Amino acid sequence: MLRLFAFASAALLASAVQAQVKWDMPTPYAATNFHTENVAQFAADVDKATGGKLKITVHAAGSLFKANEIKRAVQGGQAQIGEILLSGYSNEDPLFGVDSVPFLATSYADAAKLHNVSKKAIDERFAKQGMRILYSVPWPPQGVYANKELKSGADMKGLKMRSYNPATSRIAELVGAQPVTVQAAELAQAMATGVVNANITSGATGFDSKSWEHVKYYYDTQAWLPKNVVIVNQKAFDALDKSSKDAVLKAASDAETRGWKTSEEKNKWYLEQLAKNGMKVETPSPALKGDLRKVGETMAAEWAKSAGADGQAVIDAFRK
């Protein structure tokens, strides 16, 4: 009888183990970055809601796949879920870069509007590639970091400017700087070794990489608010039971709401930390702002042309 009970218990345990699903989730940013903290909370919420039936292991700072490898890894099933910078793939499809058109959407309210009018078209593109977007969260507004004072766009000529997507590379070209592709996880080292001496990114990335140790100026241009998206392999999602699917979607909805709120709240704090650590945090001069806006106008026209009818429809809906 005892042997039968032990066998039955072992069978039940084996069944429970088999029922547990494990997902790997690569992310590009440090564990202390607010995006990664939000991802960790999302994973914990899923774990709790499913009673441990679905376990998501977060691999931060590009430790499982580098930033530019994550989308392909999720699409191919090497990772079931992952976080990417959407505009990092605008060479693949211009529509992915809509939130990085300079000076198109420069506030959280505008970024939310742009997100809403572009969401359907972007979701459809990921669906065709066998993936689903679960949620998106914006970075704080983008500013310019430099190792020297910038009074106008002409002062940016010759700078070695870090680029992280096609839009930042194009800005560098238009102001006469040299674009250098560097992912967030390698930014601190790139600045320390002189590979780059300028950067257009958020206060969050500047804080994470301790930019004040290498460059002394930050210009709060509020150029755009690029978004991260969390994507899941559609087959992996479809393989879940209904209760687990519902748990993932609920946790994703909560993560999106929480992430947008945190991004806006932390924006001011990040800039305060830059200043506290000795960086000159400044409003751009009228000349610098005007020169950068001209760059933005050029890029907006280029983007609309490359994105075609879908892109123009998004711009028209946004400006309505």
C-alpha positions as CSV (number, residue, x, y, z in Angstrom):
1,M,0.0,0.0,0.0
2,L,2.8,2.4,0.9
3,R,4.6,1.5,-2.3
4,L,1.5,2.2,-4.3
5,F,1.0,5.6,-2.5
6,A,4.7,6.5,-3.2
7,F,4.3,5.6,-6.8
8,A,1.1,7.7,-7.1
9,S,2.8,10.7,-5.4
10,A,5.8,10.4,-7.8
11,A,3.5,10.3,-10.8
12,L,1.6,13.4,-9.6
13,L,4.9,15.2,-9.0
14,A,6.2,14.2,-12.5
15,S,2.9,15.5,-14.0
16,A,3.3,18.8,-12.2
17,V,6.9,19.2,-13.4
18,Q,5.9,18.4,-16.9
19,A,3.0,21.0,-16.7
20,Q,5.4,23.8,-15.8
21,V,6.5,25.9,-18.8
22,K,9.8,27.7,-18.7
23,W,10.6,30.8,-20.9
24,D,13.9,32.6,-21.4
25,M,13.6,36.4,-21.7
26,P,16.7,38.2,-23.0
27,T,16.8,42.0,-22.4
28,P,19.4,44.5,-23.6
29,Y,19.7,46.7,-20.5
30,A,21.2,46.6,-17.0
31,A,19.2,44.9,-14.2
32,T,18.9,48.3,-12.5
33,N,17.4,50.1,-15.5
34,F,13.7,50.9,-15.1
35,H,12.8,48.9,-18.2
36,T,14.4,45.8,-16.8
37,E,12.9,46.3,-13.4
38,N,9.5,46.6,-15.1
39,V,10.3,43.3,-17.0
40,A,11.2,41.6,-13.7
41,Q,7.9,42.7,-12.2
42,F,6.1,41.4,-15.2
43,A,7.8,38.0,-14.9
44,A,7.0,37.9,-11.2
45,D,3.3,38.8,-11.9
46,V,3.1,36.0,-14.4
47,D,4.6,33.5,-12.0
48,K,2.2,34.5,-9.2
49,A,-0.9,34.5,-11.5
50,T,-0.1,31.1,-12.9
51,G,0.8,29.6,-9.6
52,G,4.3,28.9,-10.9
53,K,3.0,27.1,-14.0
54,L,4.8,29.6,-16.3
55,K,8.3,30.6,-15.2
56,I,10.0,33.5,-17.1
57,T,13.8,33.8,-16.5
58,V,15.0,37.3,-17.3
59,H,18.5,37.6,-18.8
60,A,19.5,41.2,-18.4
61,A,22.3,43.4,-20.1
62,G,22.5,41.3,-23.2
63,S,23.8,38.3,-21.3
64,L,21.9,35.7,-23.3
65,F,21.6,37.5,-26.7
66,K,23.0,40.9,-27.6
67,A,20.6,43.7,-28.2
68,N,20.6,43.3,-32.0
69,E,20.1,39.5,-31.8
70,I,17.0,39.4,-29.6
71,K,14.3,39.9,-32.2
72,R,15.7,37.1,-34.4
73,A,16.1,34.8,-31.3
74,V,12.4,35.3,-30.4
75,Q,11.3,34.9,-34.0
76,G,13.3,31.7,-34.4
77,G,12.3,30.3,-31.0
78,Q,15.7,30.3,-29.4
79,A,14.1,32.5,-26.8
80,Q,10.3,32.5,-26.2
81,I,10.0,36.2,-25.2
82,G,12.3,39.2,-25.3
83,E,12.6,43.0,-25.0
84,I,13.8,45.1,-28.0
85,L,14.2,48.8,-29.0
86,L,11.6,49.0,-31.7
87,S,13.4,51.7,-33.7
88,G,16.5,49.6,-33.8
89,Y,14.8,47.6,-36.6
90,S,13.8,50.5,-38.8
91,N,16.2,49.4,-41.6
92,E,14.0,46.3,-41.8
93,D,10.8,48.3,-41.9
94,P,10.6,52.1,-41.7
95,L,7.4,52.0,-39.7
96,F,9.4,50.5,-36.8
97,G,11.2,53.9,-36.6
98,V,8.2,56.1,-36.4
99,D,8.8,57.0,-32.7
100,S,12.4,58.1,-33.5
101,V,11.5,60.7,-36.1
102,P,13.1,63.8,-34.5
103,F,10.7,66.4,-33.1
104,L,7.6,64.6,-34.3
105,A,6.4,63.5,-30.8
106,T,8.3,65.3,-28.1
107,S,6.1,64.8,-25.0
108,Y,4.6,61.8,-23.2
109,A,1.1,62.8,-24.4
110,D,2.3,63.1,-28.0
111,A,4.2,59.8,-27.7
112,A,1.0,58.0,-26.4
113,K,-1.0,59.5,-29.3
114,L,1.7,58.3,-31.8
115,H,1.7,54.9,-30.2
116,N,-2.0,54.6,-30.5
117,V,-2.2,55.6,-34.2
118,S,0.7,53.3,-35.2
119,K,0.0,50.3,-33.0
120,K,-2.3,48.4,-35.5
121,A,0.1,48.6,-38.4
122,I,3.1,47.6,-36.3
123,D,1.3,44.7,-34.6
124,E,0.4,43.4,-38.1
125,R,4.0,43.4,-39.1
126,F,5.1,41.4,-36.1
127,A,2.2,39.0,-36.6
128,K,3.4,38.2,-40.1
129,Q,6.8,37.3,-38.6
130,G,5.3,34.9,-36.1
131,M,5.5,37.2,-33.1
132,R,3.2,39.2,-30.9
133,I,3.8,42.5,-29.1
134,L,2.8,42.2,-25.5
135,Y,3.5,45.7,-24.3
136,S,5.5,48.8,-25.0
137,V,7.2,51.4,-22.8
138,P,8.9,54.7,-23.9
139,W,12.3,55.9,-22.9
140,P,12.4,59.5,-21.5
141,P,12.9,62.2,-24.1
142,Q,16.2,62.1,-25.9
143,G,19.0,64.7,-25.4
144,V,22.5,65.3,-26.6
145,Y,25.6,64.4,-24.6
146,A,28.9,65.9,-25.6
147,N,32.5,66.3,-24.4
148,K,32.4,70.0,-25.3
149,E,30.0,73.0,-25.3
150,L,27.5,73.0,-28.2
151,K,26.3,76.5,-29.2
152,S,24.9,75.4,-32.6
153,G,24.7,72.4,-34.9
154,A,28.0,73.3,-36.4
155,D,29.7,72.5,-33.1
156,M,28.7,68.9,-33.6
157,K,30.8,68.5,-36.7
158,G,33.6,65.9,-36.2
159,L,32.2,64.4,-33.0
160,K,32.3,60.6,-32.7
161,M,28.6,60.1,-32.0
162,R,27.2,56.9,-30.7
163,S,24.3,55.6,-32.7
164,Y,21.9,52.9,-31.6
165,N,19.4,52.9,-34.5
166,P,19.3,54.2,-38.1
167,A,17.7,57.5,-37.0
168,T,20.7,58.4,-34.7
169,S,23.1,57.4,-37.4
170,R,21.3,59.7,-39.9
171,I,21.4,62.6,-37.4
172,A,25.1,62.2,-37.0
173,E,25.6,62.3,-40.8
174,L,23.4,65.4,-41.2
175,V,25.3,67.4,-38.5
176,G,28.7,66.2,-39.8
177,A,29.5,63.9,-36.9
178,Q,30.9,60.4,-37.3
179,P,28.2,57.7,-36.3
180,V,29.6,54.8,-34.3
181,T,27.2,51.9,-33.5
182,V,27.4,51.1,-29.8
183,Q,24.7,49.2,-27.8
184,A,23.7,50.4,-24.4
185,A,25.5,47.6,-22.5
186,E,28.9,48.7,-24.1
187,L,28.3,52.5,-23.9
188,A,30.3,53.2,-20.8
189,Q,33.4,51.3,-22.1
190,A,33.1,53.0,-25.5
191,M,33.1,56.4,-23.8
192,A,36.0,55.5,-21.5
193,T,38.1,54.3,-24.4
194,G,37.3,57.3,-26.6
195,V,35.4,55.3,-29.2
196,V,32.6,57.9,-28.8
197,N,32.6,61.4,-27.3
198,A,29.0,62.3,-28.0
199,N,25.6,60.6,-27.7
200,I,21.9,61.2,-28.3
201,T,20.0,59.3,-25.7
202,S,17.8,59.6,-22.6
203,G,18.7,60.7,-19.1
204,A,18.2,57.0,-18.1
205,T,20.9,55.7,-20.4
206,G,23.2,58.6,-19.4
207,F,22.7,57.6,-15.7
208,D,23.1,53.9,-16.3
209,S,26.4,54.5,-18.1
210,K,27.7,57.2,-15.7
211,S,28.2,59.5,-18.6
212,W,29.5,62.3,-16.3
213,E,32.7,60.4,-16.0
214,H,33.5,61.0,-19.7
215,V,31.4,63.9,-21.0
216,K,30.4,67.1,-19.3
217,Y,27.5,68.5,-21.2
218,Y,23.9,67.4,-21.6
219,Y,21.5,69.3,-23.7
220,D,17.8,68.6,-23.0
221,T,16.6,68.7,-26.6
222,Q,13.6,66.4,-25.9
223,A,14.0,65.2,-29.5
224,W,11.8,62.1,-29.4
225,L,10.7,59.3,-27.0
226,P,11.7,55.9,-28.5
227,K,9.9,52.8,-27.2
228,N,10.9,49.4,-26.1
229,V,8.5,46.6,-26.9
230,V,8.2,43.2,-25.3
231,I,7.6,40.5,-27.9
232,V,6.6,36.9,-27.6
233,N,7.0,34.0,-30.1
234,Q,3.4,33.3,-31.3
235,K,3.8,29.5,-31.2
236,A,5.1,29.6,-27.7
237,F,2.2,31.8,-26.6
238,D,-0.4,29.6,-28.4
239,A,1.0,26.6,-26.6
240,L,-0.1,28.0,-23.2
241,D,-3.4,27.0,-21.7
242,K,-6.1,29.7,-21.5
243,S,-5.5,30.7,-17.9
244,S,-1.7,31.2,-18.5
245,K,-2.5,33.2,-21.7
246,D,-4.8,35.4,-19.7
247,A,-2.2,35.8,-17.0
248,V,0.4,36.9,-19.5
249,L,-1.9,39.4,-21.1
250,K,-3.0,40.9,-17.8
251,A,0.6,41.2,-16.5
252,A,1.6,42.8,-19.9
253,S,-1.2,45.4,-19.6
254,D,-0.2,46.2,-16.0
255,A,3.5,46.5,-17.1
256,E,2.6,48.9,-19.9
257,T,0.6,51.2,-17.6
258,R,3.3,51.0,-14.9
259,G,6.2,51.5,-17.4
260,W,4.8,54.7,-19.0
261,K,4.1,56.1,-15.5
262,T,7.6,55.2,-14.3
263,S,9.3,56.6,-17.4
264,E,7.7,60.0,-16.9
265,E,8.2,60.1,-13.2
266,K,11.9,59.2,-13.5
267,N,12.8,61.5,-16.3
268,K,13.2,64.5,-13.9
269,W,15.1,62.4,-11.4
270,Y,17.6,61.2,-14.0
271,L,18.5,64.7,-15.1
272,E,18.9,65.7,-11.4
273,Q,21.3,62.9,-11.0
274,L,23.4,63.9,-14.0
275,A,23.6,67.5,-12.6
276,K,24.4,66.1,-9.1
277,N,27.3,64.2,-10.5
278,G,28.8,67.3,-12.1
279,M,27.3,67.3,-15.6
280,K,26.1,70.6,-17.0
281,V,22.5,70.0,-17.8
282,E,21.4,72.8,-20.1
283,T,18.5,73.9,-22.3
284,P,19.8,74.0,-25.9
285,S,20.5,77.5,-27.3
286,P,18.0,78.8,-29.9
287,A,20.7,78.2,-32.6
288,L,21.3,74.6,-31.6
289,K,17.6,73.9,-31.2
290,G,16.9,75.5,-34.6
291,D,19.6,73.5,-36.3
292,L,18.4,70.3,-34.8
293,R,14.8,71.0,-35.9
294,K,16.0,71.5,-39.5
295,V,17.6,68.0,-39.2
296,G,14.3,66.8,-37.9
297,E,12.3,68.3,-40.8
298,T,14.7,66.6,-43.3
299,M,14.4,63.3,-41.6
300,A,10.6,63.5,-41.2
301,A,10.4,64.0,-45.0
302,E,12.8,61.1,-45.7
303,W,10.9,58.8,-43.3
304,A,7.4,59.6,-44.8
305,K,8.8,58.8,-48.3
306,S,10.4,55.5,-47.2
307,A,7.4,54.4,-45.1
308,G,5.0,54.8,-48.0
309,A,1.2,54.8,-47.7
310,D,1.1,53.2,-44.2
311,G,3.6,55.7,-42.9
312,Q,1.7,58.7,-44.3
313,A,-1.5,57.3,-42.8
314,V,0.1,57.2,-39.4
315,I,1.5,60.8,-39.7
316,D,-1.9,62.1,-40.9
317,A,-3.7,60.4,-38.0
318,F,-1.2,61.7,-35.6
319,R,-1.5,65.3,-36.8
320,K,-5.2,65.3,-37.0
